[in-house]
Amino acid sequence: MNYKVPFVDPAKNYLLLKNELDAVYKDVMSKGDLVYRHQLKSFEENLARFVGTKYAVGLNSGYDALHLSLRAAGIGEGDEVLVPAHTFVASCSAIVNVGATAVLVDVGKDFNMDASKIEEAISQKTKGIMPVHLNGYMADMPAIMKIAAKHHLIVVEDACQSLGSTINGKGAGAWGLTGCFSFYPFKILGGYGDGGAITTNDETVALFARRMRYNGEDRDTGEYHGHGFTCILDNLQAAFLDLKLKHLSEWINIRKSIAEKYRKEFSDIPDLLLPHYSNSGFDHIYQNYVVRSKQGNDFSEYLKKNGVEVLTQFRKPYYKYESLKLMDRGFPETEQLSKEVCSLPMNVEITAEQIQHVIETVRGFYKK
């Protein structure tokens, strides 16, 4: 279906930066800078500076960032790691794939791990916490870090959806042992293929990740330091991302202005819960604008039929899939919000006319 308002428009987004992107492509390709060249190192330096950490390590995906972070932390067989019940399955899969056990924790109204429910999930086997900053809004990291310190737990931040978000000025990905980011094309900072990164203040963790992303080899010495993986960020993608990172602060402001328009137009609809929160010092950068409609699928299907492309991710909680073999301890907030979530179009290429169409369509549903 050709939507009047697509959820994202990659072709149109490319045209916004066409001359700059084409120049980057020409520079990389004409020099043959394809793997582990200065463009990757430049992006890593600039990403670390943007997040507020000493180091960043470019990887092939957000999943690889989670996976290598857990391995760098020494988490494995016999360990337990807490993870939200409401998130993309990759967060949980990274824990399972290092041999550890994922222990799920329910979320709050902001879609993030409910810090008040963490301690009841901790056991003698618990070694880490993986908070996931969904949709551009961070989990309560001051509370989570306090709990982690009390119980001597490692924190790995899944910040794949929240690059640029902060709490009291401290960025997502700068709180835990590592921050993990995704540059999947439709992320707030997206490449033209998959990509990811780890941010950290720990030099040992950064060195481990650099070696393990390249089959365990130290590229400077040629020495092997273990059986690693093949998950280095492509140099061309790094060059594109380095360019786009320069525009990210501006793009965040655009997203905030779109979110404010939605808030003004929808705040009088009682059956629509909007993603605007009152936590002082918490900055929402609106990777996604996720509403909760009491009408569930009827709402989202109406928007689609009227030309507005929306996402209804996680309609079925991932722990409900039997093949994943996860323990369902009862997660009432996750169960309820899974029936109601709907992501409205939120991107920097959207026009004023398209925003107005979204607004009129949403209001049209609640008038009928």
VEXNU-108132 format. One record per residue (C-alpha): residue number from 1; residue in three letters; chain; x, y, z. Coordinates in nm, 3 decimals, always signed. Each point is the difference from the previous one (the first is absolute). Layout:
- NUM	ALA	A	X	Y	Z
...
***
This chain:
- 1	MET	A	+0.000	+0.000	+0.000
- 2	ASN	A	+0.123	+0.350	-0.084
- 3	TYR	A	-0.058	+0.196	+0.318
- 4	LYS	A	-0.070	+0.371	-0.006
- 5	VAL	A	+0.215	+0.017	+0.312
- 6	PRO	A	+0.267	-0.275	+0.012
- 7	PHE	A	+0.144	-0.092	+0.337
- 8	VAL	A	+0.343	+0.093	-0.135
- 9	ASP	A	+0.115	+0.103	-0.348
- 10	PRO	A	+0.365	-0.107	-0.053
- 11	ALA	A	+0.018	+0.129	-0.357
- 12	LYS	A	-0.123	+0.343	+0.103
- 13	ASN	A	+0.237	+0.001	+0.297
- 14	TYR	A	+0.290	-0.070	-0.237
- 15	LEU	A	-0.096	+0.299	-0.212
- 16	LEU	A	+0.028	+0.228	+0.305
- 17	LEU	A	+0.376	-0.073	+0.011
- 18	LYS	A	+0.059	-0.117	-0.356
- 19	ASN	A	+0.297	+0.221	-0.085
- 20	GLU	A	+0.178	-0.071	+0.328
- 21	LEU	A	-0.068	-0.374	-0.012
- 22	ASP	A	+0.109	-0.027	-0.361
- 23	ALA	A	+0.324	+0.180	+0.081
- 24	VAL	A	+0.069	-0.241	+0.288
- 25	TYR	A	-0.071	-0.299	-0.225
- 26	LYS	A	+0.232	+0.130	-0.269
- 27	ASP	A	+0.278	+0.067	+0.250
- 28	VAL	A	-0.016	-0.346	+0.157
- 29	MET	A	-0.039	-0.193	-0.325
- 30	SER	A	+0.264	+0.191	-0.195
- 31	LYS	A	+0.254	-0.075	+0.273
- 32	GLY	A	-0.109	-0.360	+0.052
- 33	ASP	A	-0.056	+0.064	+0.370
- 34	LEU	A	-0.226	-0.299	+0.063
- 35	VAL	A	+0.106	-0.163	+0.327
- 36	TYR	A	+0.144	+0.146	+0.323
- 37	ARG	A	+0.117	+0.334	-0.135
- 38	HIS	A	+0.011	+0.351	+0.142
- 39	GLN	A	-0.372	+0.060	-0.065
- 40	LEU	A	-0.089	-0.266	+0.257
- 41	LYS	A	+0.242	+0.142	+0.253
- 42	SER	A	-0.137	+0.351	-0.059
- 43	PHE	A	-0.358	-0.114	+0.054
- 44	GLU	A	+0.094	-0.186	+0.318
- 45	GLU	A	+0.170	+0.309	+0.142
- 46	ASN	A	-0.293	+0.225	-0.087
- 47	LEU	A	-0.259	-0.247	+0.130
- 48	ALA	A	+0.182	-0.034	+0.334
- 49	ARG	A	+0.015	+0.377	+0.029
- 50	PHE	A	-0.372	+0.031	-0.080
- 51	VAL	A	-0.102	-0.264	+0.255
- 52	GLY	A	+0.245	+0.121	+0.263
- 53	THR	A	+0.232	-0.299	+0.034
- 54	LYS	A	+0.370	-0.057	-0.056
- 55	TYR	A	-0.040	-0.273	-0.259
- 56	ALA	A	-0.230	-0.124	-0.275
- 57	VAL	A	+0.041	-0.319	-0.204
- 58	GLY	A	-0.181	-0.037	-0.333
- 59	LEU	A	-0.172	-0.334	-0.059
- 60	ASN	A	-0.225	-0.169	-0.253
- 61	SER	A	-0.327	+0.036	+0.194
- 62	GLY	A	-0.162	+0.097	+0.327
- 63	TYR	A	-0.027	-0.369	+0.083
- 64	ASP	A	+0.378	-0.040	-0.040
- 65	ALA	A	+0.045	+0.289	+0.243
- 66	LEU	A	-0.216	-0.175	+0.260
- 67	HIS	A	+0.166	-0.336	-0.061
- 68	LEU	A	+0.359	+0.126	+0.028
- 69	SER	A	-0.088	+0.216	+0.301
- 70	LEU	A	-0.123	-0.303	+0.193
- 71	ARG	A	+0.310	-0.198	-0.096
- 72	ALA	A	+0.225	+0.290	+0.100
- 73	ALA	A	-0.177	+0.004	+0.337
- 74	GLY	A	+0.076	-0.368	+0.051
- 75	ILE	A	-0.366	-0.098	+0.003
- 76	GLY	A	-0.074	-0.356	-0.105
- 77	GLU	A	-0.114	-0.345	+0.109
- 78	GLY	A	-0.177	-0.001	+0.336
- 79	ASP	A	-0.051	+0.376	+0.015
- 80	GLU	A	-0.329	+0.188	-0.010
- 81	VAL	A	-0.059	+0.339	-0.162
- 82	LEU	A	-0.312	+0.211	+0.050
- 83	VAL	A	-0.165	+0.133	-0.318
- 84	PRO	A	-0.334	+0.172	-0.068
- 85	ALA	A	-0.303	-0.211	-0.091
- 86	HIS	A	-0.085	+0.263	-0.263
- 87	THR	A	+0.279	+0.040	-0.253
- 88	PHE	A	+0.127	-0.134	-0.331
- 89	VAL	A	+0.100	-0.365	+0.038
- 90	ALA	A	+0.366	+0.072	-0.086
- 91	SER	A	+0.055	+0.144	+0.348
- 92	CYS	A	-0.098	-0.331	+0.154
- 93	SER	A	+0.166	-0.212	-0.271
- 94	ALA	A	+0.342	+0.151	+0.069
- 95	ILE	A	-0.028	-0.118	+0.360
- 96	VAL	A	-0.109	-0.351	-0.100
- 97	ASN	A	+0.270	-0.028	-0.266
- 98	VAL	A	+0.285	+0.053	+0.248
- 99	GLY	A	-0.140	-0.290	+0.204
- 100	ALA	A	-0.164	+0.210	+0.272
- 101	THR	A	-0.365	+0.001	+0.111
- 102	ALA	A	-0.224	+0.296	-0.080
- 103	VAL	A	-0.224	+0.099	+0.292
- 104	LEU	A	-0.280	+0.227	-0.115
- 105	VAL	A	-0.120	+0.309	+0.186
- 106	ASP	A	-0.324	+0.185	-0.069
- 107	VAL	A	+0.002	+0.356	-0.135
- 108	GLY	A	-0.163	+0.325	+0.104
- 109	LYS	A	-0.222	+0.248	-0.184
- 110	ASP	A	+0.305	+0.130	-0.190
- 111	PHE	A	+0.060	-0.346	-0.157
- 112	ASN	A	+0.330	-0.039	+0.189
- 113	MET	A	+0.106	-0.239	+0.276
- 114	ASP	A	-0.184	+0.082	+0.323
- 115	ALA	A	+0.278	+0.067	+0.250
- 116	SER	A	-0.234	-0.076	+0.290
- 117	LYS	A	-0.032	-0.360	-0.120
- 118	ILE	A	+0.371	-0.070	-0.044
- 119	GLU	A	+0.101	-0.114	+0.348
- 120	GLU	A	-0.274	-0.263	+0.023
- 121	ALA	A	+0.150	-0.163	-0.312
- 122	ILE	A	+0.357	-0.013	+0.133
- 123	SER	A	+0.137	-0.335	+0.114
- 124	GLN	A	+0.340	-0.132	+0.106
- 125	LYS	A	+0.066	-0.076	-0.367
- 126	THR	A	-0.074	+0.351	-0.124
- 127	LYS	A	+0.307	+0.157	-0.150
- 128	GLY	A	-0.133	+0.281	-0.214
- 129	ILE	A	-0.282	+0.235	-0.098
- 130	MET	A	-0.079	+0.094	-0.358
- 131	PRO	A	-0.229	+0.305	+0.001
- 132	VAL	A	-0.140	+0.082	-0.344
- 133	HIS	A	-0.060	+0.365	-0.085
- 134	LEU	A	-0.300	-0.033	-0.231
- 135	ASN	A	-0.126	+0.254	-0.253
- 136	GLY	A	+0.247	+0.275	+0.088
- 137	TYR	A	-0.074	+0.017	+0.373
- 138	MET	A	+0.238	-0.140	+0.260
- 139	ALA	A	-0.077	-0.244	+0.278
- 140	ASP	A	+0.045	+0.138	+0.352
- 141	MET	A	+0.378	-0.032	+0.001
- 142	PRO	A	+0.066	+0.180	+0.331
- 143	ALA	A	-0.222	-0.255	+0.176
- 144	ILE	A	+0.134	-0.295	-0.202
- 145	MET	A	+0.364	+0.092	+0.063
- 146	LYS	A	-0.072	+0.031	+0.373
- 147	ILE	A	-0.153	-0.350	+0.005
- 148	ALA	A	+0.287	-0.138	-0.206
- 149	ALA	A	+0.258	+0.144	+0.241
- 150	LYS	A	-0.189	-0.139	+0.300
- 151	HIS	A	-0.002	-0.353	-0.146
- 152	HIS	A	+0.336	+0.018	-0.183
- 153	LEU	A	-0.157	-0.045	-0.343
- 154	ILE	A	+0.133	+0.089	-0.343
- 155	VAL	A	-0.213	+0.235	-0.211
- 156	VAL	A	-0.009	-0.031	-0.379
- 157	GLU	A	-0.219	+0.271	-0.154
- 158	ASP	A	-0.203	-0.091	-0.306
- 159	ALA	A	-0.013	+0.353	-0.139
- 160	CYS	A	-0.072	-0.110	-0.357
- 161	GLN	A	-0.308	+0.225	-0.022
- 162	SER	A	+0.122	+0.297	+0.201
- 163	LEU	A	+0.319	+0.154	-0.136
- 164	GLY	A	-0.004	+0.361	+0.117
- 165	SER	A	-0.237	-0.045	+0.293
- 166	THR	A	+0.122	+0.117	+0.341
- 167	ILE	A	-0.082	+0.008	+0.370
- 168	ASN	A	+0.125	+0.317	+0.168
- 169	GLY	A	+0.234	+0.049	-0.295
- 170	LYS	A	+0.159	-0.347	+0.015
- 171	GLY	A	-0.051	-0.190	-0.322
- 172	ALA	A	-0.151	-0.338	-0.071
- 173	GLY	A	+0.291	-0.242	-0.028
- 174	ALA	A	+0.216	+0.184	+0.254
- 175	TRP	A	-0.136	-0.153	+0.321
- 176	GLY	A	+0.077	-0.372	-0.003
- 177	LEU	A	+0.309	-0.203	-0.073
- 178	THR	A	-0.102	+0.038	-0.364
- 179	GLY	A	-0.263	+0.170	-0.211
- 180	CYS	A	-0.125	-0.187	-0.306
- 181	PHE	A	-0.123	+0.173	-0.315
- 182	SER	A	-0.160	-0.105	-0.327
- 183	PHE	A	+0.036	+0.181	-0.331
- 184	TYR	A	-0.263	-0.204	-0.179
- 185	PRO	A	-0.130	+0.220	-0.285
- 186	PHE	A	-0.316	+0.115	+0.179
- 187	LYS	A	+0.167	+0.099	+0.326
- 188	ILE	A	+0.042	+0.366	+0.093
- 189	LEU	A	+0.358	-0.031	-0.129
- 190	GLY	A	-0.035	-0.258	-0.274
- 191	GLY	A	+0.244	-0.134	-0.256
- 192	TYR	A	-0.061	-0.153	-0.341
- 193	GLY	A	+0.019	-0.355	+0.128
- 194	ASP	A	+0.037	-0.124	+0.355
- 195	GLY	A	+0.247	+0.127	+0.255
- 196	GLY	A	+0.056	+0.045	+0.372
- 197	ALA	A	+0.245	+0.114	+0.266
- 198	ILE	A	+0.107	-0.037	+0.360
- 199	THR	A	+0.081	+0.305	+0.212
- 200	THR	A	+0.195	-0.036	+0.324
- 201	ASN	A	+0.237	+0.171	+0.241
- 202	ASP	A	+0.182	-0.328	+0.064
- 203	GLU	A	+0.315	-0.033	-0.212
- 204	THR	A	+0.013	-0.378	+0.053
- 205	VAL	A	-0.355	-0.042	-0.129
- 206	ALA	A	+0.072	+0.215	-0.305
- 207	LEU	A	+0.314	-0.200	-0.081
- 208	PHE	A	-0.188	-0.330	+0.042
- 209	ALA	A	-0.273	+0.115	-0.238
- 210	ARG	A	+0.248	+0.125	-0.261
- 211	ARG	A	+0.177	-0.335	+0.000
- 212	MET	A	-0.307	-0.224	+0.012
- 213	ARG	A	-0.174	+0.189	-0.284
- 214	TYR	A	+0.286	-0.107	-0.228
- 215	ASN	A	+0.028	-0.371	+0.075
- 216	GLY	A	+0.192	+0.060	+0.321
- 217	GLU	A	+0.288	+0.171	-0.179
- 218	ASP	A	+0.173	+0.315	+0.119
- 219	ARG	A	+0.029	+0.190	-0.329
- 220	ASP	A	+0.300	+0.197	+0.123
- 221	THR	A	+0.214	-0.298	+0.104
- 222	GLY	A	-0.150	-0.291	-0.194
- 223	GLU	A	-0.027	-0.202	+0.321
- 224	TYR	A	-0.310	-0.208	+0.075
- 225	HIS	A	-0.164	+0.035	+0.341
- 226	GLY	A	-0.277	-0.258	-0.022
- 227	HIS	A	-0.258	-0.145	-0.233
- 228	GLY	A	-0.185	+0.307	-0.117
- 229	PHE	A	-0.267	+0.097	-0.251
- 230	THR	A	-0.034	+0.185	-0.327
- 231	CYS	A	-0.204	+0.306	+0.090
- 232	ILE	A	+0.198	+0.316	-0.073
- 233	LEU	A	-0.190	+0.304	-0.127
- 234	ASP	A	+0.051	+0.042	-0.374
- 235	ASN	A	+0.220	+0.298	-0.076
- 236	LEU	A	-0.241	+0.148	-0.255
- 237	GLN	A	-0.285	-0.018	+0.251
- 238	ALA	A	+0.222	+0.168	+0.260
- 239	ALA	A	+0.071	+0.283	-0.243
- 240	PHE	A	-0.370	+0.053	-0.066
- 241	LEU	A	-0.082	-0.014	+0.370
- 242	ASP	A	+0.277	+0.245	+0.084
- 243	LEU	A	-0.155	+0.248	-0.241
- 244	LYS	A	-0.354	-0.054	+0.128
- 245	LEU	A	+0.114	+0.031	+0.363
- 246	LYS	A	+0.076	+0.368	-0.068
- 247	HIS	A	-0.370	+0.054	-0.073
- 248	LEU	A	-0.138	-0.205	+0.289
- 249	SER	A	-0.055	+0.283	+0.251
- 250	GLU	A	-0.196	+0.193	-0.263
- 251	TRP	A	-0.205	-0.310	-0.086
- 252	ILE	A	-0.081	-0.059	+0.368
- 253	ASN	A	-0.141	+0.352	+0.021
- 254	ILE	A	-0.217	-0.067	-0.304
- 255	ARG	A	-0.134	-0.317	+0.160
- 256	LYS	A	-0.079	+0.187	+0.320
- 257	SER	A	-0.193	+0.263	-0.195
- 258	ILE	A	-0.205	-0.272	-0.174
- 259	ALA	A	-0.067	-0.166	+0.335
- 260	GLU	A	-0.121	+0.332	+0.140
- 261	LYS	A	-0.243	+0.039	-0.291
- 262	TYR	A	-0.138	-0.346	+0.069
- 263	ARG	A	-0.028	+0.080	+0.371
- 264	LYS	A	-0.197	+0.319	-0.060
- 265	GLU	A	-0.240	-0.170	-0.241
- 266	PHE	A	-0.058	-0.324	+0.191
- 267	SER	A	+0.016	+0.097	+0.367
- 268	ASP	A	-0.379	+0.035	+0.022
- 269	ILE	A	-0.064	-0.361	-0.113
- 270	PRO	A	-0.055	-0.203	+0.321
- 271	ASP	A	+0.040	-0.340	-0.169
- 272	LEU	A	+0.344	+0.088	-0.137
- 273	LEU	A	+0.298	-0.008	+0.239
- 274	LEU	A	+0.283	+0.216	-0.134
- 275	PRO	A	+0.376	-0.048	+0.056
- 276	HIS	A	+0.059	+0.319	+0.198
- 277	TYR	A	+0.138	-0.051	+0.349
- 278	SER	A	+0.063	+0.226	+0.298
- 279	ASN	A	+0.329	-0.140	+0.133
- 280	SER	A	+0.222	+0.301	+0.069
- 281	GLY	A	+0.328	-0.007	-0.190
- 282	PHE	A	-0.106	-0.281	-0.238
- 283	ASP	A	+0.031	+0.101	-0.366
- 284	HIS	A	-0.217	-0.178	-0.261
- 285	ILE	A	+0.147	+0.014	-0.353
- 286	TYR	A	-0.290	-0.191	-0.165
- 287	GLN	A	+0.168	-0.274	-0.197
- 288	ASN	A	-0.359	-0.121	-0.013
- 289	TYR	A	-0.326	+0.172	+0.093
- 290	VAL	A	-0.188	-0.289	+0.160
- 291	VAL	A	-0.355	+0.058	+0.118
- 292	ARG	A	-0.225	-0.241	+0.187
- 293	SER	A	-0.352	-0.025	-0.139
- 294	LYS	A	-0.272	-0.171	+0.201
- 295	GLN	A	-0.146	-0.106	-0.335
- 296	GLY	A	+0.314	-0.198	-0.087
- 297	ASN	A	-0.003	-0.153	-0.347
- 298	ASP	A	-0.313	+0.188	-0.104
- 299	PHE	A	+0.194	+0.324	+0.040
- 300	SER	A	+0.314	-0.109	-0.181
- 301	GLU	A	-0.190	-0.167	-0.285
- 302	TYR	A	-0.210	+0.313	-0.051
- 303	LEU	A	+0.315	+0.209	-0.040
- 304	LYS	A	+0.146	-0.243	-0.252
- 305	LYS	A	-0.320	-0.010	-0.205
- 306	ASN	A	+0.001	+0.380	-0.009
- 307	GLY	A	+0.353	+0.038	-0.131
- 308	VAL	A	+0.207	+0.019	+0.321
- 309	GLU	A	+0.264	-0.269	+0.038
- 310	VAL	A	+0.041	-0.096	+0.365
- 311	LEU	A	+0.190	-0.271	+0.187
- 312	THR	A	-0.155	-0.226	+0.262
- 313	GLN	A	+0.317	-0.163	+0.126
- 314	PHE	A	+0.000	-0.259	+0.277
- 315	ARG	A	-0.376	-0.060	-0.025
- 316	LYS	A	+0.081	-0.349	+0.123
- 317	PRO	A	+0.257	+0.013	+0.283
- 318	TYR	A	+0.314	-0.190	-0.096
- 319	TYR	A	-0.016	-0.225	+0.306
- 320	LYS	A	-0.328	-0.139	-0.133
- 321	TYR	A	+0.183	-0.184	-0.279
- 322	GLU	A	+0.049	-0.357	+0.122
- 323	SER	A	+0.313	-0.056	-0.208
- 324	LEU	A	+0.186	+0.266	+0.201
- 325	LYS	A	-0.048	-0.201	+0.322
- 326	LEU	A	-0.027	+0.303	+0.230
- 327	MET	A	-0.165	+0.013	+0.342
- 328	ASP	A	-0.320	+0.202	+0.018
- 329	ARG	A	-0.019	+0.118	+0.363
- 330	GLY	A	-0.298	+0.224	-0.076
- 331	PHE	A	+0.050	+0.347	-0.148
- 332	PRO	A	-0.329	+0.193	+0.014
- 333	GLU	A	+0.126	+0.331	-0.140
- 334	THR	A	+0.170	-0.172	-0.293
- 335	GLU	A	-0.316	-0.203	-0.066
- 336	GLN	A	-0.218	+0.311	-0.006
- 337	LEU	A	+0.220	+0.231	-0.202
- 338	SER	A	+0.066	-0.273	-0.259
- 339	LYS	A	-0.369	+0.019	-0.090
- 340	GLU	A	+0.007	+0.379	-0.034
- 341	VAL	A	+0.333	+0.116	-0.147
- 342	CYS	A	+0.011	+0.182	-0.332
- 343	SER	A	+0.296	+0.197	-0.137
- 344	LEU	A	-0.098	+0.305	-0.203
- 345	PRO	A	+0.221	+0.134	-0.282
- 346	MET	A	+0.298	+0.180	+0.151
- 347	ASN	A	+0.288	+0.098	-0.227
- 348	VAL	A	+0.187	+0.307	-0.123
- 349	GLU	A	-0.115	-0.031	-0.360
- 350	ILE	A	-0.373	+0.027	+0.079
- 351	THR	A	-0.176	+0.311	-0.136
- 352	ALA	A	-0.239	+0.236	+0.177
- 353	GLU	A	-0.279	-0.127	-0.225
- 354	GLN	A	+0.073	-0.360	+0.097
- 355	ILE	A	+0.002	+0.086	+0.370
- 356	GLN	A	-0.336	+0.166	-0.043
- 357	HIS	A	-0.134	-0.311	-0.173
- 358	VAL	A	+0.111	-0.214	+0.295
- 359	ILE	A	-0.171	+0.239	+0.240
- 360	GLU	A	-0.324	+0.009	-0.198
- 361	THR	A	-0.005	-0.378	-0.036
- 362	VAL	A	+0.053	-0.062	+0.371
- 363	ARG	A	-0.267	+0.252	+0.093
- 364	GLY	A	-0.228	-0.144	-0.268
- 365	PHE	A	+0.016	-0.343	+0.163
- 366	TYR	A	-0.105	+0.138	+0.337
- 367	LYS	A	-0.282	+0.208	-0.151
- 368	LYS	A	-0.163	-0.292	-0.182
***
